[in-house]
């Protein structure tokens, strides 16, 4: 089952994707509300959605193409308090991502800290059940305010040196009333970072991540994450200027999903009841690693088999000079 969140003249709605149509739910107005309801009733999310599915259908083709009164929202969010949605991620989880990072920062043939961290993952990132493996890289992306939907622009602000796609799958989680993390589903994502800034020094990684990012358009419930194939593409002026086959999933990563999830949720502050977490699992490839620099108006597309229609977002360069932020006394 795949869910989608919409906004129209009547406000927010949730729907179940049925090929070319979306079947709207009768009661739930957000995936967040649906998930909390499922937890309260003690039923799986897919069963709760099926029980709430009504007779009202909407054309997915029209909505997806932007020709409808409905527009697509991020496939999950915290509808009341965006600050209670944490967006984060794990890097160096795929061999090609480690290779790209190594190429960014290597001096001659020196092994970088990035490649060492990747190797730690290879050696200890897939522990036996019941054991804790080595910690992966972790980064903070922002709050729910940084989330964008299918069709929304991802921004290169005046203080940025670049912006580039990072095609990933993200896990979606809700912390239940007892403080336990619950996986709601997974979704296609474009994590979007400033690779030029990061390339200067790997210690700039954290600030290179503070960008808008996109998820959706569909939330896959209990998807197969063993090995997922996909494609990333960049279009300019209606023409594809670069594309690449990509893969992710348990077999494509040096860290197991369970190990990634443990090291994110081991922090007590990440287990506050009612919070939403969106955690990116890492990219297999991105255009910057092959010399592509994105320009204003370029269209980024991320597609994963089994995760619904492609996620498409244009690049928007916000012009102007960076101005100092002046802090004054209260």
Residue, then its C-alpha position, 0 to 999 in steps of 0.5 A: x500500500x502507498x499513501x499520499x497527502x493532498x491539499x485542496x479547497x477543502x483542506x488536507x486529505x489523505x489518499x490510497x494510491x490505486x494506479x491512476x487514481x487516488x482513493x481519499x480517506x473519509x476521516x483521517x486528514x494526515x498520515x500523522x493522524x492515521x498512524x496515531x489512530x492505528x497505534x491507539x487501535x492496535x492495528x497495522x497502518x495499512x488496515x487502518x487506511x483500508x478501513x477509512x478508505x471512502x468512495x471518493x476518487x481523484x485523478x492521480x494523473x491530473x494531480x501529479x501533473x499539476x492540473x488539478x485543484x489538489x496539490x501534493x504535500x510531503x507524504x508525511x509531516x507533523x501537521x500541527x508543529x513542524x518543529x516536532x518533525x526531525x529530518x536527519x540522515x546517515x551518510x557513507x552507507x553506500x560504496x559509491x557515496x564513500x568513493x565520491x567523498x573520498x574523491x572530494x577530500x583525498x590528497x594524492x592517494x591518502x585514505x581520508x577519514x570518510x573512507x575509514x568511517x565507511x570501512x568501519x561500517x563494512x567491518x561492523x555495521x551489520x551486527x548479529x541480532x541483539x548486538x550493537x554494531x559500529x555507529x554510522x555517520x549521522x547528520x541533522x538536516x533540519x525540522x519539518x519546515x525544510x520539507x518540500x513536496x513533489x513539484x516544489x523547488x529546492x533552493x540554493x540560497x545566497x549564502x550557498x556555493x552550490x546545490x545538488x541532488x542526493x537520491x535516497x530512500x528515507x525512513x518515516x517514524x512516529x514515536x508512540x505514547x510509550x516513547x518507542x519508535x515506530x516505523x510508519x513507512x519509507x519514501x523516495x527522497x532528494x536530500x539536496x546538499x551543497x557539495x562545493x562547500x562540503x568539498x572544501x573540508x569534510x568538517x563542513x559536512x554539517x552546514x552543507x546539509x542545512x538545505x531544503x529537501x524533498x520527500x514523496x510523493x508517495x509513502x510506501x507501507x512496509x516496502x521491500x528494502x532488501x535491494x531497491x533499484x532506481x534511477x536519478x536524472x537531471x533535465x535542463x531545458x526539457x532534455x535529460x543531460x545526465x542520468x544514472x541507475x542507482x540502488x539502495x537497500x540492505x544488500x547495497x549498504x554497509x550498515x543494516x537498517x536495524x543498526x542505523x535505526x538503533x544509532x539514531x534512536x539510542x538518544x533519549x531526545x529522539x524518543x519524545x512521544x508524538x514526534x515524527x522523524x524522517x531519516x535519509x539512508x544515504x545516496x548511491x550516486x549523484x551528479x556532482x560526483x560526475x562533474x555536473x553543476x546544477x543551474x536555476x530551473x534544472x529538474x531533478x528526478x528520483x525514481x525507485x522501483x516499488x515506491x510509486x511515481x518519481x519525485x521531481x523537483x526544480x532547482x531554484x537559485x535565490x539571487x542576491x549577495x549574502x548579507x551579515x546576520x546582525x545579532x542585537x541585545x534584547 
